[in-house]
C-alpha cells in the first residue's frame, strides 16, 4: 500500500520561509514513521533532515510532531496514523527554534534542565549516602540493598527517572507557550525527583527555593498536556503539584503562587467560602489589586459583585473537621 508523507521543510541557509514537501512511500508491515522518513532520505530525498538514534523508544532523539501531536517517530506506527488521518504529516517540535527541517535547537530545553541541578548535592556529607554506599571499617564489600519503599524514595516518584528527555512534554506545554522562560514539565519533574532523594544533601532547601522563583513551579497552568503526550507515561504535572505541597510545608512561601494557595485555604477554613478580594490582596498586595481592577470592573458589569462580609456556610463544622484531619488548621 502506498501512502503520502507531507513533511515540513526549512533550510535557513537557502529558504526564505518554511514549506511542505510531499512524498509517496510504499508501506510494509510494522512500518514506523521513522522507517518511512529513513526510506525517503535513502531513496527519494537525501536532503530531508531529522534526528534519530536507537529506534527503540529509549533515546528520545526522533521526537517530532506527527499529525499535530508530539510523538516518537520510532514508536509511531504508520498504519494507525493512516487509518486515523489518511496521511503522515511531520513537523518539528513546538516551543523550540527550528535548525533545519524536523530538527530543533535543544539548547533552551537543556539549559532549563541544568537550572534545577539534576544531580545529588553534597552527597558525601549525607548520612543517607553513607548508609547506602560507604563501607565502614570491617564491613564486607557488597552492593547496597534497597527495600521497595526506599527505592521509591530514591526516585522521588515511580515515573520521573524514566524520562528520556525527548522534549514531547515541553513541545506540548501550554505554560511554555504563554511564557518562554517557564522551566517546563521535564525540568520540574526532575527537580521533584532529586528533591525527594534521601541521598541528596540539600539541607537549606535550595532546590525548592530556586524552583519557587518566577517561571518555576508556580507557573504551571495544569493543562495536563505533559501527562497526556509523554511517550513514557510520566506525569510531570503530578510531580509539580507535589512540589507545591512540599514548598508550603517547608515554609517556602515567598512566591505569589504559594501566597495564593495559602490565602484560599485560609479563606475556606475561616468561612467555608472564597473571599476573592482578600485572596487577591494576599497574593499581589496593593499593586495586585490595582492590576485586577479592570477584571473586577468587568465582573461587576456581569453582576458578579463579591459580598463585603462572608457568612459562614451551614456545614462549617465539616470544613473544620476536614482541615483538622488534613492538618491544615494553621495554614
Backbone bond lengths (Angstrom), bond angles and torsions (degrees), N, CA, C in turn:
res aa  C-N    CA-C-N  psi(-1)  N-CA   C-N-CA  omega(-1)  CA-C   N-CA-C  phi
1 X - - - 1.461 - - 1.526 109.78 -
2 X 1.306 116.72 134.62 1.454 121.30 176.22 1.530 110.00 -94.72
3 X 1.314 116.07 146.68 1.463 120.23 175.98 1.522 109.14 -142.34
4 X 1.325 115.44 165.48 1.460 121.37 -175.94 1.526 110.87 -102.41
5 X 1.318 115.57 136.11 1.460 122.85 171.51 1.522 108.29 -114.34
6 X 1.315 116.55 120.92 1.469 121.93 178.34 1.519 107.65 -110.29
7 X 1.319 116.91 106.67 1.455 120.86 -171.41 1.527 112.70 -110.85
8 X 1.303 114.29 140.41 1.467 122.48 174.61 1.518 108.34 -67.23
9 X 1.324 116.86 132.91 1.462 121.73 179.17 1.529 109.85 -129.86
10 X 1.310 115.62 135.33 1.458 120.11 174.67 1.522 109.67 -165.44
11 X 1.313 115.81 118.16 1.455 122.85 174.40 1.525 106.96 -118.23
12 X 1.333 118.16 104.80 1.465 120.19 -174.35 1.517 114.00 -60.41
13 X 1.315 117.32 -17.56 1.468 120.21 179.84 1.525 112.64 -75.47
14 X 1.335 116.81 -25.80 1.467 119.07 -176.73 1.533 114.28 -129.87
15 X 1.338 117.87 -16.89 1.463 121.10 -175.63 1.527 111.10 -101.79
16 X 1.327 115.68 137.58 1.456 120.77 176.65 1.528 111.00 -76.94
17 X 1.323 116.29 -33.06 1.455 120.40 -179.26 1.537 109.18 -154.58
18 X 1.312 117.44 161.93 1.476 121.01 179.97 1.526 111.55 -66.39
19 X 1.316 115.79 157.63 1.463 122.38 176.33 1.530 108.08 -153.38
20 X 1.312 116.27 173.13 1.462 121.12 177.97 1.533 109.75 -114.74
21 X 1.308 114.77 143.78 1.455 120.66 176.76 1.523 108.91 -126.03
22 X 1.332 115.78 137.51 1.463 120.12 -176.58 1.525 111.52 -104.61
23 X 1.335 114.27 142.57 1.463 122.19 179.04 1.527 109.16 -132.14
24 X 1.312 115.94 148.39 1.463 121.75 174.22 1.528 107.87 -106.35
25 X 1.310 115.91 126.37 1.465 121.62 -175.63 1.523 109.79 -123.91
26 X 1.324 115.97 141.51 1.459 121.56 176.05 1.531 109.20 -87.41
27 X 1.296 115.29 122.86 1.462 121.52 -177.30 1.524 111.24 -75.45
28 X 1.343 116.48 154.95 1.455 121.58 168.36 1.526 108.09 -141.50
29 X 1.327 119.06 156.54 1.472 121.51 -175.94 1.524 111.95 -55.15
30 X 1.341 115.24 130.84 1.455 120.32 178.03 1.512 115.07 79.40
31 X 1.320 117.82 8.85 1.468 120.68 -178.45 1.528 110.36 -64.29
32 X 1.324 115.77 133.78 1.460 121.56 174.24 1.530 109.59 -100.13
33 X 1.310 115.93 167.34 1.461 120.16 177.28 1.523 110.03 -61.39
34 X 1.321 117.28 -36.39 1.464 119.56 177.28 1.527 110.83 -64.97
35 X 1.343 117.43 -40.57 1.467 120.33 175.18 1.525 110.51 -56.23
36 X 1.336 115.45 -44.00 1.465 120.44 -178.38 1.525 111.19 -63.72
37 X 1.323 117.14 -44.33 1.461 120.40 179.93 1.528 111.43 -66.04
38 X 1.320 116.70 -38.95 1.467 120.18 178.08 1.529 111.03 -66.77
39 X 1.328 116.01 -34.70 1.460 120.63 177.56 1.527 110.81 -66.59
40 X 1.351 115.74 -41.54 1.461 120.23 176.78 1.525 110.28 -61.44
41 X 1.319 115.87 -46.65 1.463 120.16 -177.42 1.528 111.51 -64.31
42 X 1.337 116.79 -36.99 1.471 120.80 -176.90 1.525 112.42 -79.14
43 X 1.336 117.47 -33.41 1.460 119.56 -169.87 1.524 114.82 -115.47
44 X 1.335 117.76 -21.35 1.466 119.60 -172.30 1.527 113.50 -119.93
45 X 1.329 116.47 -51.10 1.464 120.03 -173.10 1.527 109.45 -143.78
46 X 1.303 116.17 98.74 1.457 121.33 -178.38 1.515 114.15 -71.14
47 X 1.327 117.64 -8.04 1.471 119.97 -179.73 1.526 112.71 -86.72
48 X 1.328 118.34 -12.15 1.465 121.15 179.44 1.525 109.18 -63.72
49 X 1.331 116.68 125.81 1.467 121.02 -173.64 1.523 111.39 -115.56
50 X 1.322 115.98 134.53 1.460 123.23 177.07 1.521 108.38 -161.29
51 X 1.333 116.77 161.60 1.463 121.07 178.19 1.526 109.61 -95.33
52 X 1.331 116.12 145.95 1.452 121.23 171.04 1.517 108.17 -164.64
53 X 1.339 115.42 158.96 1.462 118.60 178.63 1.520 110.55 -153.98
54 X 1.339 118.24 -82.42 1.466 120.37 -166.97 1.523 114.22 -74.25
55 X 1.340 117.17 -30.00 1.472 123.52 -175.71 1.526 111.95 60.60
56 X 1.336 117.16 24.52 1.473 121.52 -177.92 1.523 112.13 -132.67
57 X 1.323 118.43 19.28 1.477 123.17 179.17 1.519 111.90 58.84
58 X 1.347 115.98 37.09 1.461 121.05 -179.41 1.526 111.85 -116.24
59 X 1.335 116.72 -40.67 1.476 119.45 -172.74 1.525 113.33 -86.82
60 X 1.326 118.41 -24.86 1.464 121.16 -179.88 1.515 115.27 79.33
61 X 1.330 117.89 2.20 1.467 120.90 -174.03 1.518 113.67 -64.02
62 X 1.324 117.49 -36.01 1.459 120.88 -170.14 1.530 113.86 -90.50
63 X 1.342 117.95 17.99 1.465 119.80 178.70 1.518 110.30 -63.81
64 X 1.313 116.18 136.48 1.467 122.95 178.39 1.523 108.73 -162.06
65 X 1.292 116.38 171.37 1.464 120.99 173.88 1.523 108.43 -82.37
66 X 1.314 116.43 121.68 1.456 121.71 177.55 1.524 108.05 -119.80
67 X 1.316 115.58 113.10 1.466 121.63 -174.85 1.525 111.24 51.29
68 X 1.325 114.96 43.08 1.457 121.51 172.60 1.502 116.23 88.01
69 X 1.334 118.04 -0.60 1.461 121.06 -176.77 1.525 109.43 -124.84
70 X 1.324 117.05 136.91 1.464 121.63 179.02 1.526 109.14 -72.54
71 X 1.341 115.71 120.05 1.462 121.63 -176.64 1.520 110.06 -144.78
72 X 1.335 115.42 168.06 1.456 121.28 169.88 1.517 107.85 -87.73
73 X 1.323 117.18 122.02 1.463 120.70 -177.71 1.525 111.50 -63.63
74 X 1.343 117.09 -31.01 1.466 120.03 -178.39 1.515 112.57 -74.06
75 X 1.335 116.69 -16.42 1.462 121.45 -177.28 1.521 112.11 -102.82
76 X 1.323 116.81 -14.09 1.462 122.25 -173.37 1.522 110.89 -92.46
77 X 1.320 116.52 118.44 1.457 122.24 -179.20 1.531 110.86 -76.52
78 X 1.315 115.38 134.46 1.465 120.72 177.04 1.525 110.51 -61.13
79 X 1.323 117.28 -43.17 1.469 121.23 -174.67 1.522 112.43 -57.49
80 X 1.327 117.24 -43.76 1.463 119.99 -178.85 1.529 111.38 -69.11
81 X 1.334 117.10 -35.92 1.468 120.27 178.62 1.518 111.09 -69.10
82 X 1.319 116.89 -40.87 1.464 120.77 179.10 1.523 110.40 -66.13
83 X 1.322 115.97 -39.94 1.469 120.16 179.18 1.523 111.02 -61.76
84 X 1.318 116.63 -36.70 1.460 120.76 -175.87 1.528 113.03 -88.39
85 X 1.343 116.68 -39.54 1.466 120.30 -172.31 1.531 113.93 -115.34
86 X 1.326 118.00 -15.36 1.452 121.30 178.90 1.522 114.11 82.73
87 X 1.336 117.52 -5.57 1.458 121.89 179.92 1.525 108.33 -164.94
88 X 1.322 115.67 175.46 1.463 121.58 173.77 1.520 107.91 -112.62
89 X 1.323 116.74 120.42 1.455 121.55 174.99 1.521 107.77 -114.39
90 X 1.329 117.23 119.36 1.462 121.08 -176.42 1.522 110.59 -113.06
91 X 1.326 114.44 134.16 1.462 122.68 178.09 1.520 109.37 -134.18
92 X 1.328 117.68 157.81 1.465 119.49 173.11 1.525 110.26 -69.67
93 X 1.324 117.14 159.67 1.453 121.49 175.73 1.521 110.32 -58.85
94 X 1.345 116.16 152.05 1.456 121.84 178.48 1.536 110.16 -86.14
95 X 1.321 114.86 170.39 1.467 124.05 174.13 1.525 114.23 68.63
96 X 1.338 116.94 11.00 1.462 121.80 175.39 1.517 109.34 -139.89
97 X 1.333 118.04 145.33 1.464 120.27 -179.58 1.529 111.40 -64.34
98 X 1.326 116.14 145.67 1.462 121.23 178.29 1.522 109.60 -85.63
99 X 1.321 116.36 128.68 1.463 122.07 175.92 1.523 109.64 -85.22
100 X 1.335 114.29 -50.31 1.466 120.24 178.13 1.522 108.67 -168.81
101 X 1.317 116.38 130.58 1.469 122.87 177.98 1.531 110.84 51.12
102 X 1.340 117.20 -113.56 1.461 121.54 -176.03 1.526 112.81 -96.86
103 X 1.317 116.93 10.38 1.462 122.14 -178.99 1.528 109.85 -99.49
104 X 1.337 116.34 128.15 1.461 120.64 178.94 1.526 110.03 -110.47
105 X 1.320 114.76 158.25 1.462 121.30 175.88 1.523 108.04 -80.02
106 X 1.327 118.08 114.95 1.465 123.02 -174.59 1.524 113.40 -90.11
107 X 1.319 117.69 0.25 1.464 120.35 -172.55 1.521 112.30 -59.25
108 X 1.330 117.44 -43.68 1.464 120.28 -177.89 1.531 110.79 -63.30
109 X 1.333 116.93 -37.02 1.462 121.54 179.11 1.522 110.70 -65.18
110 X 1.318 117.41 -49.10 1.462 120.50 -176.71 1.525 112.33 -74.19
111 X 1.322 118.05 -26.31 1.463 120.11 173.23 1.529 110.34 -62.28
112 X 1.326 116.41 -37.33 1.461 120.35 179.32 1.533 111.10 -72.32
113 X 1.324 117.19 -34.49 1.464 120.21 174.29 1.533 109.51 -62.15
114 X 1.322 116.75 -42.24 1.471 120.78 -179.22 1.525 111.57 -62.64
115 X 1.336 117.17 -33.18 1.462 120.60 -176.12 1.530 112.69 -62.36
116 X 1.314 117.69 -28.42 1.467 119.10 -177.20 1.522 112.03 -89.62
117 X 1.348 117.50 4.08 1.465 123.59 179.45 1.531 110.67 55.73
118 X 1.328 117.15 74.78 1.475 120.82 -175.54 1.523 112.94 -79.30
119 X 1.319 115.33 61.17 1.463 121.50 179.13 1.529 107.50 -161.20
120 X 1.322 116.35 166.05 1.454 120.70 -179.92 1.522 110.09 -76.12
121 X 1.327 115.73 134.34 1.457 121.01 -178.99 1.528 110.98 -95.96
122 X 1.321 117.21 125.98 1.447 122.28 173.62 1.508 114.80 51.58
123 X 1.342 116.83 38.77 1.451 119.31 -170.69 1.526 114.37 -63.03
124 X 1.309 118.15 -26.25 1.461 119.36 -175.24 1.528 112.47 -73.28
125 X 1.326 116.74 -11.23 1.462 120.31 174.90 1.524 111.76 -99.81
126 X 1.320 115.73 6.01 1.455 120.62 -175.09 1.525 110.88 -97.38
127 X 1.338 116.97 129.51 1.463 120.83 179.87 1.523 111.51 -59.42
128 X 1.336 116.39 -36.06 1.463 119.26 -179.83 1.515 110.67 -65.03
129 X 1.334 115.76 -37.10 1.461 119.05 178.12 1.527 110.00 -61.64
130 X 1.319 116.88 -44.61 1.460 120.40 -179.64 1.523 110.97 -66.40
131 X 1.323 115.97 -37.57 1.472 119.04 -178.59 1.519 110.96 -63.99
132 X 1.336 116.61 -35.78 1.456 119.83 -176.27 1.530 113.53 -91.15
133 X 1.332 117.14 -29.93 1.463 117.97 -165.78 1.532 116.44 -124.51
134 X 1.315 118.56 -26.32 1.458 119.71 -171.07 1.527 110.40 -98.83
135 X 1.325 116.77 126.19 1.458 122.02 179.02 1.522 109.78 -81.14
136 X 1.311 115.37 132.78 1.450 119.38 174.98 1.530 109.87 -88.19
137 X 1.278 116.78 165.12 1.464 121.77 -175.76 1.533 110.78 -56.51
138 X 1.316 115.38 128.16 1.459 120.37 178.37 1.514 114.36 90.69
139 X 1.357 118.57 -10.13 1.457 120.22 179.92 1.522 110.36 -78.72
140 X 1.303 115.86 149.22 1.464 120.70 176.85 1.523 110.15 -80.56
141 X 1.333 116.27 150.35 1.468 120.36 178.20 1.518 108.85 -70.53
142 X 1.301 115.66 127.05 1.466 120.05 -179.50 1.514 109.06 -155.80
143 X 1.314 116.13 154.09 1.451 120.76 175.26 1.523 109.15 -75.76
144 X 1.325 117.94 142.65 1.462 119.41 179.03 1.523 111.14 -64.26
145 X 1.311 116.57 143.96 1.463 122.22 179.77 1.520 107.98 -111.10
146 X 1.317 116.67 125.87 1.457 121.11 -178.68 1.521 109.59 -108.34
147 X 1.335 116.14 134.62 1.449 119.38 168.00 1.527 108.13 -77.28
148 X 1.318 115.97 161.76 1.473 119.71 -176.45 1.522 111.24 -56.98
149 X 1.349 116.66 -44.12 1.462 119.51 -178.37 1.524 111.00 -64.39
150 X 1.342 117.02 -36.84 1.451 120.85 178.59 1.521 110.66 -67.66
151 X 1.328 116.55 -39.67 1.465 119.78 179.46 1.512 111.00 -64.10
152 X 1.337 116.42 -39.50 1.460 119.30 177.96 1.520 110.69 -64.57
153 X 1.343 117.10 -36.93 1.457 120.04 176.77 1.525 111.09 -66.64
154 X 1.329 116.22 -38.03 1.458 119.88 -179.15 1.518 112.00 -64.03
155 X 1.310 116.21 -32.69 1.458 119.90 -177.20 1.518 112.85 -92.72
156 X 1.325 117.87 -4.23 1.456 120.32 179.46 1.512 111.76 80.59
157 X 1.284 118.95 -54.42 1.457 123.20 166.86 1.523 106.48 -149.22
158 X 1.315 117.32 177.91 1.462 119.72 -172.03 1.528 112.93 -72.78
159 X 1.337 117.93 -20.47 1.455 120.34 -168.44 1.529 115.22 -105.91
160 X 1.320 117.54 -35.68 1.466 120.72 -169.99 1.524 114.41 -52.14
161 X 1.339 120.05 -41.11 1.472 118.67 -179.33 1.521 113.98 -66.39
162 X 1.335 117.37 -11.66 1.464 120.15 179.46 1.524 112.88 -81.73
163 X 1.318 117.35 -3.04 1.473 121.04 -179.19 1.521 110.78 -60.69
164 X 1.337 116.58 131.35 1.467 121.90 179.59 1.533 110.91 -108.16
165 X 1.333 116.67 11.60 1.472 121.81 176.41 1.532 111.96 56.20
166 X 1.319 116.07 40.50 1.469 120.69 -178.74 1.527 112.03 -78.80
167 X 1.346 117.11 -19.23 1.466 124.46 177.37 1.526 113.57 78.07
168 X 1.335 118.66 9.56 1.469 119.94 177.55 1.525 110.88 -60.98
169 X 1.347 116.71 -43.02 1.461 119.79 -179.39 1.525 110.83 -64.24
170 X 1.321 116.23 -39.74 1.464 121.60 -179.90 1.529 110.22 -65.97
171 X 1.332 116.51 -38.39 1.457 121.95 179.52 1.529 111.89 -64.98
172 X 1.337 116.59 -33.63 1.461 121.22 -176.56 1.527 113.20 -94.66
173 X 1.323 117.90 -5.95 1.464 122.12 -171.41 1.532 112.52 -68.86
174 X 1.321 115.94 119.96 1.459 120.64 176.66 1.516 112.24 -69.43
175 X 1.343 116.93 -28.19 1.454 120.35 177.92 1.515 112.17 -64.80
176 X 1.329 116.79 -37.90 1.467 121.06 178.40 1.530 110.27 -70.33
177 X 1.338 116.67 -36.01 1.468 120.46 177.29 1.522 109.99 -58.25
178 X 1.348 116.04 -42.75 1.461 120.43 -178.62 1.514 114.21 -79.86
179 X 1.332 116.57 -24.99 1.464 120.52 -176.58 1.522 108.85 -147.59
180 X 1.304 116.90 102.68 1.468 121.67 -176.02 1.528 112.82 -62.77
181 X 1.340 117.66 -18.72 1.457 121.08 -179.25 1.535 113.02 -88.64
182 X 1.317 116.28 -8.62 1.473 120.26 179.07 1.527 109.90 -59.50
183 X 1.333 117.02 134.21 1.463 121.18 -175.66 1.524 113.11 -59.56
184 X 1.308 117.03 -35.13 1.459 119.89 177.59 1.516 113.33 92.59
185 X 1.337 116.17 163.07 1.464 121.41 -172.06 1.523 115.28 -65.53
186 X 1.318 118.32 -39.45 1.470 119.87 -177.09 1.522 111.08 -64.31
187 X 1.330 116.78 -45.86 1.467 120.90 -179.85 1.523 110.98 -63.44
188 X 1.329 117.45 -41.71 1.454 120.27 -177.03 1.526 111.89 -73.25
189 X 1.321 117.42 -32.60 1.466 119.81 174.54 1.525 110.08 -63.47
190 X 1.328 116.47 -38.46 1.464 120.27 177.25 1.525 111.05 -70.48
191 X 1.330 117.24 -35.54 1.457 120.14 175.86 1.530 109.88 -58.31
192 X 1.321 116.46 -44.82 1.467 120.01 178.87 1.527 110.87 -64.77
193 X 1.327 116.54 -42.45 1.455 120.71 -179.16 1.534 111.46 -56.56
194 X 1.338 116.63 -44.35 1.463 119.95 -178.14 1.524 112.15 -80.15
195 X 1.322 117.39 -30.17 1.468 119.26 178.91 1.522 111.19 -68.73
196 X 1.336 117.65 -22.15 1.457 122.01 179.82 1.525 113.04 -94.99
197 X 1.308 117.32 -5.55 1.464 120.19 -176.15 1.524 109.82 -77.05
198 X 1.342 119.18 118.97 1.472 120.89 -177.07 1.520 113.53 -66.73
199 X 1.329 117.12 -14.69 1.460 119.57 178.15 1.521 112.05 -80.25
200 X 1.325 116.52 -13.48 1.452 120.26 -177.68 1.526 110.30 -77.37
201 X 1.315 117.07 142.85 1.461 121.78 -174.81 1.524 112.09 -110.42
202 X 1.310 116.52 37.19 1.460 121.61 -179.59 1.533 109.43 -81.85
203 X 1.327 116.19 71.98 1.463 120.95 -172.82 1.519 112.92 -67.42
204 X 1.317 117.84 -30.82 1.466 119.84 -177.77 1.525 113.30 -91.14
205 X 1.342 116.69 5.89 1.459 120.19 176.37 1.510 114.03 67.59
206 X 1.333 116.89 31.96 1.468 119.86 -176.14 1.521 112.07 -62.90
207 X 1.337 117.44 -31.70 1.472 118.98 178.60 1.524 110.74 -61.33
208 X 1.339 116.22 -48.76 1.459 119.85 -178.39 1.523 111.49 -68.64
209 X 1.329 116.76 -35.74 1.463 120.01 177.65 1.523 110.01 -63.09
210 X 1.317 116.57 -49.28 1.467 120.30 179.22 1.525 111.15 -64.34
211 X 1.336 116.21 -39.67 1.460 119.98 179.79 1.511 113.37 -67.90
212 X 1.341 117.26 -21.10 1.466 121.50 -179.66 1.522 112.90 -88.09
213 X 1.322 116.69 -2.96 1.468 120.32 176.68 1.536 109.17 -67.92
214 X 1.338 117.65 163.56 1.477 119.91 175.29 1.525 111.29 -52.24
215 X 1.319 116.38 144.92 1.464 124.55 -175.64 1.530 112.45 74.78
216 X 1.336 117.35 14.13 1.456 121.06 -179.37 1.512 113.21 -107.90
217 X 1.343 116.57 -138.33 1.463 121.87 -170.06 1.526 113.21 -62.10
218 X 1.329 117.11 -28.13 1.459 119.19 -175.58 1.531 112.78 -86.29
219 X 1.318 118.08 -0.72 1.463 120.55 178.56 1.519 113.40 -95.73
220 X 1.329 116.69 1.56 1.473 120.20 174.99 1.524 109.04 -65.12
221 X 1.331 117.69 132.99 1.472 120.82 -178.64 1.527 111.92 -97.42
222 X 1.321 117.20 4.78 1.467 123.33 175.97 1.526 112.84 55.35
223 X 1.318 116.08 42.97 1.466 120.21 178.19 1.531 111.64 -79.20
224 X 1.336 117.04 -13.16 1.463 124.12 178.35 1.531 114.02 70.37
225 X 1.336 117.72 4.15 1.473 119.83 -177.57 1.522 111.69 -62.90
226 X 1.341 117.14 -35.85 1.466 119.95 -178.85 1.519 111.25 -61.11
227 X 1.322 115.92 -39.73 1.470 120.04 178.74 1.523 110.94 -72.51
228 X 1.320 116.23 -40.27 1.461 120.23 -176.06 1.526 112.61 -65.82
229 X 1.330 117.14 -37.21 1.459 119.78 -171.86 1.521 114.95 -106.79
230 X 1.324 118.17 2.74 1.467 119.56 177.73 1.526 109.95 -68.11
231 X 1.337 118.93 122.83 1.466 120.90 -178.37 1.524 113.64 -71.75
232 X 1.331 117.36 -9.74 1.464 121.55 -179.87 1.524 112.38 -107.83
233 X 1.324 117.11 6.52 1.459 120.60 175.82 1.517 114.92 73.37
234 X 1.324 117.35 22.71 1.466 121.51 179.95 1.536 109.44 -84.67
235 X 1.330 116.69 150.00 1.460 121.16 178.26 1.524 110.38 -119.34
236 X 1.343 118.12 83.06 1.470 120.03 177.92 1.519 113.02 -58.22
237 X 1.331 117.57 -33.33 1.462 119.17 -176.51 1.520 111.06 -65.11
238 X 1.333 118.41 -32.03 1.466 120.57 176.07 1.520 110.44 -69.08
239 X 1.331 116.50 -38.63 1.461 120.24 177.01 1.530 110.53 -64.22
240 X 1.324 116.75 -39.11 1.464 120.75 179.59 1.524 110.53 -65.58
241 X 1.335 116.69 -40.00 1.462 120.57 177.39 1.525 110.92 -62.32
242 X 1.316 116.70 -39.44 1.469 120.62 177.58 1.521 111.24 -67.95
243 X 1.339 116.91 -32.06 1.463 120.10 174.78 1.528 110.50 -65.50
244 X 1.334 117.41 -37.76 1.460 120.93 175.38 1.526 110.10 -57.94
245 X 1.336 115.34 -49.66 1.462 120.68 -178.63 1.521 110.94 -61.47
246 X 1.318 116.15 -43.39 1.457 120.37 -177.02 1.524 111.10 -67.34
247 X 1.323 117.56 -39.66 1.464 121.09 179.17 1.523 110.68 -61.43
248 X 1.325 117.00 -45.91 1.461 120.46 -178.95 1.530 110.84 -66.67
249 X 1.335 117.14 -41.53 1.470 120.14 178.86 1.521 111.69 -62.96
250 X 1.335 116.58 -28.58 1.461 121.12 179.41 1.528 112.23 -95.90
251 X 1.331 115.89 16.10 1.473 122.62 176.52 1.523 113.00 59.19
252 X 1.323 117.60 29.91 1.466 121.78 174.44 1.520 106.16 -94.18
253 X 1.316 115.17 81.06 1.463 120.66 -167.58 1.526 113.04 -123.71
254 X 1.339 117.35 25.50 1.463 119.83 -177.95 1.527 112.82 -77.96
255 X 1.335 117.64 -18.27 1.462 120.65 -175.64 1.530 111.16 -80.05
256 X 1.322 115.51 156.54 1.464 120.32 178.38 1.521 111.50 -61.78
257 X 1.333 115.86 -36.75 1.458 119.30 -179.15 1.509 111.81 -62.38
258 X 1.331 117.09 -44.73 1.462 120.90 179.23 1.527 110.53 -65.95
259 X 1.340 117.16 -43.30 1.465 120.51 178.80 1.528 111.02 -60.95
260 X 1.325 115.83 -37.39 1.460 121.16 179.77 1.525 111.00 -63.12
261 X 1.334 115.96 -47.85 1.468 120.32 -179.08 1.523 111.23 -64.65
262 X 1.330 116.44 -43.86 1.464 120.51 -178.75 1.525 110.79 -63.31
263 X 1.321 116.51 -40.68 1.468 120.43 -179.58 1.530 110.86 -66.45
264 X 1.318 116.93 -40.80 1.472 120.14 177.53 1.522 110.34 -61.62
265 X 1.344 116.24 -46.60 1.469 120.09 -179.51 1.528 110.99 -61.65
266 X 1.342 116.06 -40.95 1.460 119.85 -179.63 1.523 111.31 -66.19
267 X 1.341 116.22 -41.87 1.462 120.50 -179.23 1.525 111.39 -62.23
268 X 1.321 116.40 -45.97 1.465 120.21 -179.81 1.526 110.25 -68.42
269 X 1.349 116.46 -36.70 1.457 119.85 179.23 1.508 113.25 -65.66
270 X 1.332 117.38 -28.13 1.462 121.22 -177.76 1.517 113.18 -87.69
271 X 1.337 116.86 -36.59 1.471 119.72 -174.22 1.524 114.12 -128.46
272 X 1.330 116.77 -13.06 1.460 119.30 -174.49 1.513 111.92 81.96
273 X 1.327 116.54 1.18 1.461 121.62 -178.24 1.531 110.06 -126.91
274 X 1.330 115.16 166.67 1.456 121.15 179.93 1.522 109.60 -98.78
275 X 1.332 115.92 114.47 1.457 121.73 176.62 1.528 107.37 -88.21
276 X 1.325 115.94 93.74 1.466 120.62 -172.33 1.524 113.14 -65.25
277 X 1.318 117.13 -35.28 1.468 120.20 -180.00 1.524 109.97 -66.99
278 X 1.334 116.02 -46.35 1.461 119.51 -179.23 1.533 111.16 -66.05
279 X 1.337 116.56 -38.66 1.470 119.86 178.41 1.524 110.14 -62.53
280 X 1.320 116.83 -42.05 1.463 120.39 178.75 1.518 111.21 -63.63
281 X 1.347 116.53 -40.30 1.464 120.53 179.69 1.519 111.29 -68.15
282 X 1.335 116.95 -43.08 1.470 120.71 179.45 1.522 111.59 -64.68
283 X 1.330 115.90 -33.94 1.467 120.21 -175.98 1.519 112.39 -76.58
284 X 1.315 116.46 -49.58 1.465 119.78 -173.22 1.503 115.86 -117.46
285 X 1.353 117.40 0.14 1.458 119.60 -178.41 1.518 111.87 68.62
286 X 1.312 116.20 -163.38 1.472 121.47 -179.37 1.528 110.97 -60.35
287 X 1.338 115.68 -41.52 1.468 119.50 179.87 1.523 110.40 -61.60
288 X 1.343 116.00 -39.41 1.462 119.73 178.88 1.516 111.79 -64.70
289 X 1.342 116.58 -40.57 1.466 120.26 178.17 1.525 111.09 -63.00
290 X 1.318 115.80 -41.09 1.470 119.88 179.47 1.537 110.17 -64.26
291 X 1.332 116.10 -42.08 1.465 119.65 179.48 1.531 111.71 -64.95
292 X 1.349 115.68 -28.98 1.465 119.90 -177.98 1.529 112.94 -85.69
293 X 1.330 117.51 -4.90 1.462 120.04 -176.51 1.533 113.81 -57.75
294 X 1.339 119.29 -45.11 1.473 118.31 178.47 1.530 112.86 -58.54
295 X 1.336 116.16 -41.06 1.460 119.49 178.71 1.527 110.62 -66.88
296 X 1.344 116.37 -41.01 1.463 120.50 179.47 1.538 110.36 -64.10
297 X 1.338 115.68 -39.18 1.465 119.83 179.01 1.530 110.08 -63.57
298 X 1.345 115.35 -43.54 1.466 119.18 178.76 1.522 111.83 -63.39
299 X 1.332 116.04 -38.99 1.463 119.79 178.17 1.527 110.75 -65.44
300 X 1.360 115.81 -38.57 1.461 119.67 178.52 1.513 112.14 -62.47
301 X 1.338 116.22 -38.99 1.464 119.92 177.73 1.518 112.20 -63.52
302 X 1.331 116.26 -27.56 1.465 121.11 177.74 1.523 112.48 -87.33
303 X 1.334 116.07 3.17 1.462 119.55 177.41 1.509 114.99 90.53
304 X 1.342 116.92 6.72 1.459 119.42 179.22 1.522 108.80 -96.85
305 X 1.328 115.90 96.22 1.459 121.66 -179.60 1.526 108.03 -119.33
306 X 1.330 118.01 117.98 1.466 120.37 -178.23 1.518 111.30 -66.65
307 X 1.337 118.67 142.93 1.471 121.02 178.79 1.520 111.07 -67.71
308 X 1.343 115.69 152.62 1.454 120.44 179.52 1.531 110.39 -68.78
309 X 1.326 115.92 -38.57 1.468 120.30 -179.28 1.515 108.58 -133.07
310 X 1.335 116.11 125.73 1.461 120.69 -178.81 1.520 110.67 -82.68
311 X 1.328 116.08 135.51 1.453 121.07 176.19 1.528 109.81 -91.98
312 X 1.315 116.22 149.29 1.459 120.34 177.51 1.520 110.36 -65.04
313 X 1.305 117.14 140.97 1.457 120.06 175.31 1.528 108.99 -74.91
314 X 1.335 116.85 162.54 1.463 121.70 -176.35 1.533 111.98 -64.40
315 X 1.330 116.07 -35.97 1.464 120.07 -175.70 1.526 112.06 -96.25
316 X 1.338 116.69 36.97 1.463 120.47 -176.08 1.526 112.16 -62.44
317 X 1.321 117.04 -31.42 1.468 119.97 179.17 1.528 110.60 -62.81
318 X 1.332 116.43 -36.14 1.460 120.08 178.26 1.533 111.16 -66.80
319 X 1.335 115.88 -38.10 1.467 120.13 177.44 1.521 110.03 -63.13
320 X 1.340 116.01 -45.93 1.466 119.27 -179.24 1.523 110.86 -62.87
321 X 1.322 116.59 -39.24 1.463 120.48 178.74 1.532 110.36 -64.29
322 X 1.331 116.26 -42.62 1.465 120.36 179.16 1.519 110.67 -62.49
323 X 1.342 116.95 -41.96 1.462 120.53 178.32 1.523 111.15 -64.25
324 X 1.322 115.86 -38.96 1.460 118.85 179.02 1.526 110.62 -64.51
325 X 1.321 116.73 -41.64 1.452 121.32 179.21 1.524 111.31 -64.50
326 X 1.324 116.22 -35.67 1.459 121.17 -178.94 1.527 112.85 -89.09
327 X 1.332 115.56 -0.40 1.463 120.88 179.90 1.519 110.86 60.00
328 X 1.335 115.29 42.93 1.467 120.39 -177.81 1.517 112.73 -109.51
329 X 1.352 117.42 1.86 1.465 118.86 -172.44 1.530 112.34 -61.68
330 X 1.343 118.02 -24.89 1.457 119.60 -179.24 1.527 112.24 -92.77
331 X 1.331 116.59 -4.60 1.463 119.62 -179.50 1.509 108.87 -100.38
